[in-house]
Amino acid sequence: GVSLHICQREAVSWRRLVAGLADALRNQGVSVPPPTFDPEASTRFLSVDFGHLDGGAAERALPGCWAAAPLAQRLEETAAWWVGRQRESFEEKAAAAAAAGKRKSRT
């Protein structure tokens, strides 16, 4: 499973989180349709369904290593990381397919 905990000073609604991530992905050149929401559905993320988490404990436990940042900044960083990983994966697969094609043509 996947766990996502939003730990920052800003209170974040599910709608704002998804809309912000969609915007950040669009800024990376990803085609993202407008999000739709079911207000009755559970997100299964405690930090969204029950309220934002206090980042004070993380800041005290990790002095100088972690600090809360504005949501938009963290979403941009996350989108850039994810898009970069997707591009790397695509390029690796394309290189492997090209190498396999060369080997096949030699036989």
C-alpha positions, 0 to 999 in steps of 0.5 A: 500500500501507499501512505501519504501524509501531508505535514505542513503549516497550511490546512489542505483540503482534498480538492486543493491538494488534487487541483494543486498537483494537477497544476504542478503536473501541467507545469511539467508538460503533462496533460491532465484533465480537470479533476472531478470530486465525489464529496462523499468519498473517503480519500483514505488519507488521514491527513486529508479526511481528518485534518492536516497534521502538525509538522512540529514533531518532524521539525523537532526530530529532524532539525535542519533536515526537514522544514515545512514549505508552502504546498505549491512548492512541495507539489512542484518539487513532487511533480518534477521528481515524478515526471523525471522518473517517468522520463528516465524509465521511458528512456531506459526501456527505449534504449533496451528495445533498441539494443535488442533490435540491434542484436536481433538484426545481427542474427 
